[in-house]
């Protein structure tokens, strides 16, 4: 969390179980902490593609995780846009489609 600005904002799709907007470093840290604790050993990510445009970075990541309670293996692709200010992450937004992330980043 040291790479996040104090006033960081995270936006997850409303359709997600934990969807919504999270404001501030503490709230964003709780979001990620809750997400990682859901999985046995946490999700493992492989970066598939990065596109940098100005202060934005669009990220396509592939994830493999095992449910902590169910043991079911999940594989998902995630699409994010990170926006930076003074070398710190100030905004993170998840998207359902890579094309939407690229559009938001201005790529």
Phi and psi in degrees as GROMACS dihedral restraints (atoms count N, CA, C in turn):
[ dihedral_restraints ]
;  ai    aj    ak    al  type     phi  dphi    fc
    3     4     5     6     1   -67.7    20    10
    4     5     6     7     1   -15.5    20    10
    6     7     8     9     1   -91.8    20    10
    7     8     9    10     1     3.3    20    10
    9    10    11    12     1  -101.0    20    10
   10    11    12    13     1   139.3    20    10
   12    13    14    15     1   -68.1    20    10
   13    14    15    16     1   153.2    20    10
   15    16    17    18     1   -58.9    20    10
   16    17    18    19     1   -33.7    20    10
   18    19    20    21     1  -100.7    20    10
   19    20    21    22     1    25.8    20    10
   21    22    23    24     1   -56.9    20    10
   22    23    24    25     1   149.3    20    10
   24    25    26    27     1  -126.9    20    10
   25    26    27    28     1   136.1    20    10
   27    28    29    30     1  -120.5    20    10
   28    29    30    31     1   133.4    20    10
   30    31    32    33     1  -123.0    20    10
   31    32    33    34     1   118.9    20    10
   33    34    35    36     1  -112.3    20    10
   34    35    36    37     1   144.5    20    10
   36    37    38    39     1   -53.1    20    10
   37    38    39    40     1   137.6    20    10
   39    40    41    42     1   -57.7    20    10
   40    41    42    43     1   -26.9    20    10
   42    43    44    45     1   -70.3    20    10
   43    44    45    46     1   -18.9    20    10
   45    46    47    48     1   -72.2    20    10
   46    47    48    49     1   152.9    20    10
   48    49    50    51     1   -54.8    20    10
   49    50    51    52     1   -40.4    20    10
   51    52    53    54     1  -109.1    20    10
   52    53    54    55     1    28.6    20    10
   54    55    56    57     1   -66.9    20    10
   55    56    57    58     1   155.5    20    10
   57    58    59    60     1   138.7    20    10
   58    59    60    61     1  -169.9    20    10
   60    61    62    63     1  -109.7    20    10
   61    62    63    64     1   133.1    20    10
   63    64    65    66     1  -118.7    20    10
   64    65    66    67     1   125.1    20    10
   66    67    68    69     1  -115.7    20    10
   67    68    69    70     1   131.4    20    10
   69    70    71    72     1    96.7    20    10
   70    71    72    73     1   151.2    20    10
   72    73    74    75     1   -60.1    20    10
   73    74    75    76     1   -39.2    20    10
   75    76    77    78     1   -65.7    20    10
   76    77    78    79     1   -44.9    20    10
   78    79    80    81     1   -65.9    20    10
   79    80    81    82     1   -41.8    20    10
   81    82    83    84     1   -66.5    20    10
   82    83    84    85     1   -39.2    20    10
   84    85    86    87     1   -61.6    20    10
   85    86    87    88     1   -40.6    20    10
   87    88    89    90     1   -64.6    20    10
   88    89    90    91     1   -41.7    20    10
   90    91    92    93     1   -55.5    20    10
   91    92    93    94     1   -53.6    20    10
   93    94    95    96     1   -66.6    20    10
   94    95    96    97     1   -38.7    20    10
   96    97    98    99     1   -61.3    20    10
   97    98    99   100     1   -45.9    20    10
   99   100   101   102     1   -61.6    20    10
  100   101   102   103     1   -41.9    20    10
  102   103   104   105     1   -63.0    20    10
  103   104   105   106     1   -48.1    20    10
  105   106   107   108     1   -67.5    20    10
  106   107   108   109     1   -35.8    20    10
  108   109   110   111     1   -69.4    20    10
  109   110   111   112     1   -19.7    20    10
  111   112   113   114     1   -64.9    20    10
  112   113   114   115     1   -26.9    20    10
  114   115   116   117     1  -108.4    20    10
  115   116   117   118     1   143.0    20    10
  117   118   119   120     1   -69.2    20    10
  118   119   120   121     1   106.5    20    10
  120   121   122   123     1    84.2    20    10
  121   122   123   124     1     1.8    20    10
  123   124   125   126     1    78.6    20    10
  124   125   126   127     1   159.3    20    10
  126   127   128   129     1   -72.2    20    10
  127   128   129   130     1   151.1    20    10
  129   130   131   132     1  -113.2    20    10
  130   131   132   133     1   130.3    20    10
  132   133   134   135     1  -112.5    20    10
  133   134   135   136     1   142.9    20    10
  135   136   137   138     1  -121.5    20    10
  136   137   138   139     1   121.2    20    10
  138   139   140   141     1   -74.0    20    10
  139   140   141   142     1   126.0    20    10
  141   142   143   144     1   -97.5    20    10
  142   143   144   145     1   -37.4    20    10
  144   145   146   147     1  -160.6    20    10
  145   146   147   148     1   142.6    20    10
  147   148   149   150     1  -128.3    20    10
  148   149   150   151     1   138.1    20    10
  150   151   152   153     1  -134.0    20    10
  151   152   153   154     1   120.8    20    10
  153   154   155   156     1  -102.2    20    10
  154   155   156   157     1   129.2    20    10
  156   157   158   159     1  -138.7    20    10
  157   158   159   160     1   104.7    20    10
  159   160   161   162     1    61.0    20    10
  160   161   162   163     1  -122.8    20    10
  162   163   164   165     1   -89.7    20    10
  163   164   165   166     1     5.2    20    10
  165   166   167   168     1  -110.5    20    10
  166   167   168   169     1   145.8    20    10
  168   169   170   171     1  -131.4    20    10
  169   170   171   172     1   118.4    20    10
  171   172   173   174     1   -89.1    20    10
  172   173   174   175     1   134.4    20    10
  174   175   176   177     1  -126.5    20    10
  175   176   177   178     1   129.6    20    10
  177   178   179   180     1  -112.2    20    10
  178   179   180   181     1   116.5    20    10
  180   181   182   183     1  -125.5    20    10
  181   182   183   184     1   141.4    20    10
  183   184   185   186     1  -102.9    20    10
  184   185   186   187     1   133.9    20    10
  186   187   188   189     1  -122.3    20    10
  187   188   189   190     1   140.1    20    10
  189   190   191   192     1  -125.1    20    10
  190   191   192   193     1   128.0    20    10
  192   193   194   195     1  -146.4    20    10
  193   194   195   196     1   157.0    20    10
  195   196   197   198     1  -119.9    20    10
  196   197   198   199     1   125.4    20    10
  198   199   200   201     1   -57.5    20    10
  199   200   201   202     1   130.3    20    10
  201   202   203   204     1   -62.0    20    10
  202   203   204   205     1   -40.0    20    10
  204   205   206   207     1   -89.7    20    10
  205   206   207   208     1   -41.9    20    10
  207   208   209   210     1   -87.4    20    10
  208   209   210   211     1   -27.8    20    10
  210   211   212   213     1    77.2    20    10
  211   212   213   214     1     0.9    20    10
  213   214   215   216     1   -72.6    20    10
  214   215   216   217     1   133.6    20    10
  216   217   218   219     1   -84.1    20    10
  217   218   219   220     1   133.3    20    10
  219   220   221   222     1  -119.5    20    10
  220   221   222   223     1   136.6    20    10
  222   223   224   225     1  -123.9    20    10
  223   224   225   226     1   127.0    20    10
  225   226   227   228     1  -141.5    20    10
  226   227   228   229     1   153.8    20    10
  228   229   230   231     1  -105.6    20    10
  229   230   231   232     1   136.1    20    10
  231   232   233   234     1  -117.0    20    10
  232   233   234   235     1   146.1    20    10
  234   235   236   237     1  -128.9    20    10
  235   236   237   238     1   123.7    20    10
  237   238   239   240     1  -129.4    20    10
  238   239   240   241     1   161.4    20    10
  240   241   242   243     1  -128.4    20    10
  241   242   243   244     1   125.4    20    10
  243   244   245   246     1  -104.9    20    10
  244   245   246   247     1   138.1    20    10
  246   247   248   249     1  -119.1    20    10
  247   248   249   250     1   136.6    20    10
  249   250   251   252     1  -113.1    20    10
  250   251   252   253     1   153.0    20    10
  252   253   254   255     1  -148.3    20    10
  253   254   255   256     1   127.3    20    10
  255   256   257   258     1    52.3    20    10
  256   257   258   259     1    38.0    20    10
  258   259   260   261     1    78.0    20    10
  259   260   261   262     1     5.0    20    10
  261   262   263   264     1  -118.1    20    10
  262   263   264   265     1   151.5    20    10
  264   265   266   267     1   -75.3    20    10
  265   266   267   268     1   122.7    20    10
  267   268   269   270     1  -110.4    20    10
  268   269   270   271     1   -17.7    20    10
  270   271   272   273     1  -152.2    20    10
  271   272   273   274     1   135.5    20    10
  273   274   275   276     1  -130.9    20    10
  274   275   276   277     1   131.9    20    10
  276   277   278   279     1  -136.1    20    10
  277   278   279   280     1   131.2    20    10
  279   280   281   282     1   -90.2    20    10
  280   281   282   283     1   147.7    20    10
  282   283   284   285     1  -132.3    20    10
  283   284   285   286     1   153.8    20    10
  285   286   287   288     1   -79.7    20    10
  286   287   288   289     1   -24.1    20    10
  288   289   290   291     1  -132.2    20    10
  289   290   291   292     1   144.7    20    10
  291   292   293   294     1   -60.2    20    10
  292   293   294   295     1   -40.2    20    10
  294   295   296   297     1   -59.6    20    10
  295   296   297   298     1   -37.7    20    10
  297   298   299   300     1   -68.9    20    10
  298   299   300   301     1   -39.7    20    10
  300   301   302   303     1   -63.7    20    10
  301   302   303   304     1   -43.9    20    10
  303   304   305   306     1   -62.0    20    10
  304   305   306   307     1   -42.3    20    10
  306   307   308   309     1   -62.2    20    10
  307   308   309   310     1   -45.6    20    10
  309   310   311   312     1   -60.8    20    10
  310   311   312   313     1   -37.8    20    10
  312   313   314   315     1   -75.9    20    10
  313   314   315   316     1   -15.9    20    10
  315   316   317   318     1    85.2    20    10
  316   317   318   319     1    21.7    20    10
